[in-house]
Amino acid sequence: MKASLLAAILAVLAGIGLPTQAGINAQLSLWTRSSITAALISFAVGTLALGIAAVATMTPFPLWSSAAALPWWIWSGGVMGAFFVAASTFIAPQLGATTMLALILAGQIVASVLFDHFGVLGYPLHPLTLQRSLGLLLLIAGVVLIRNS
């Protein structure tokens, strides 16, 4: 299987996982009475699953002594993931899956266009063209149509 096809399949599966995870965590928050606690439990289970996967695939761990050479922001991904899980756990029952993901998608697309345009965070440079701008506007229009329906 070509790497790009595998990447596309994984992207679709990850996309399916977002509203599924938010719904599951929203139900968990009914029991915990807290979006934060539900997100914490979700992250704990996810950390356990990743630990098992790392051991099962014999994934080597880097030397911690090399961590000091990394930029400070390299550690913020986990914080952003925690924010996303906690926020989506809170948002899902408020807005519903479609509106929640439409708004999340809008934020992701705007950020992605900027990251690509400026080539930040290790992304390859893809300047903002008229065609990409039109695509961005159409996606935002779709979000507005979904939100207002």
N, C-alpha and C positions, 0 to 999 in steps of 0.2 A: 504494500500500500504506500502510495506517495505520501511524503511528509505533509504536504499542503492539504491533501484530502483528510488525513488523520487530524490535522489541526482544525480543519473546518468541522469535522464530526465532533471533536472535543468542544469546540466553541458552541455548537448547537446544544450539546448535552449540558454544558455549563449554563447556558441560557435557560434551559428547562429547569435546571437546579435552583435558579434564583427565586422564582415565585414559589417553588415547592418548599425550599428552605424557609422562606419568609412565612408561609402559611403554617408550616410545622412549628416554627419558633413562636408564632403568634398564639398557637394553641398551647404551647408549653408555658407561655407567659400568663395564660389564664390560671394555670396551676400554681406558678411561682408568684403571681401577682406583681410581676416586675419584668419589663423588657430587658433590663440590664442583667438580671439573674438568669433569664432564659438564654440570653446571648452568651453568658458565662458558661452555662451548661453545654450549649452548642459548641463553643470553642474547646471546652475540655474534652468532649467526645471527639471532635475533629482532631485535636492534638494527639489523642490516643490513637486514632485511625492513621494519622500521618506517621506516628512513631512505629506502628506495626508495619506500615508500608515501607518505611526506610530500612527497618531491620530485615524484612522479607526480601527486599531488592538489594540488600547489602550496599546501600548508598553510603559512601564514605562521608564522614563529617569533616569539615575544614578545621585547621588548627586555630584555636581561639587566639593564639598569640598574633595572628595576622589581622584580627578584627580591629585593632587600633588604627590601622591604615585606611579603613573604610570611612566614607563621608558620614557625618552624623545622621543625615536623613535616611540612610539605608535601613534604619531600624523602624521607620515610621509606617511601613507597610502593614505590620501587625496591628498598629493602632487604627489605621484606616479600615482594615478588615473588621476589627471589633466594632468600630463606629457603624460600618455598613450593616453588620448583622443586628446590632442593637436598634439602629434606626429603622431598618426594614421590619423588624419584629414589632415595633411600635406603629409604623405607618400602614402595614398590610391591612389590619382590620379597620383602619380609619378611611382609607382611600380605595381599597380593593386591589386585586392583583394587577389588573390592566393599567389603571391610572398610576399606581405606584411604579410599575416598571416603565411606563411611558415617560414619567418624569425622571426616573433614574437613567433611562436611555438618553434623554435629552442632555442631562449633565455629563454622561459618559462621552457622548458625541462631541459636545463643545470642548471638553477637556482634551479629547483625543485629537481633534483638529488642531488645537493649539500646541499640543505636545509634538505632533508630526510637523507642523509648520516651523517650529523653532528647534526641532531635533533634540528636545530635552529628555532626561531620564534614560538615555541610551537608545531612544527610538530613532530610526533612520529618518532623514530629512525628506519630507513630502510637503512642498510649499502649498499654501492655500491658493487654489486656482478658481476660476469662475465656475468650472464644473463641480468642484468640491463644495464651493459656497452654495451652489444651487441644491446639491444633495443635502447639505446641512439645513438649508431653509425648508426643504420638503420634509425632512425628518421632524423639524420643529413644528411645522404645520400639522403633521400627523399626530404629534403629541397634543397639540391644541384641540384637534378634532376628537381625539380619544377622551381627553379630559372634559370637554364640554358636551359630550354625548350622554 
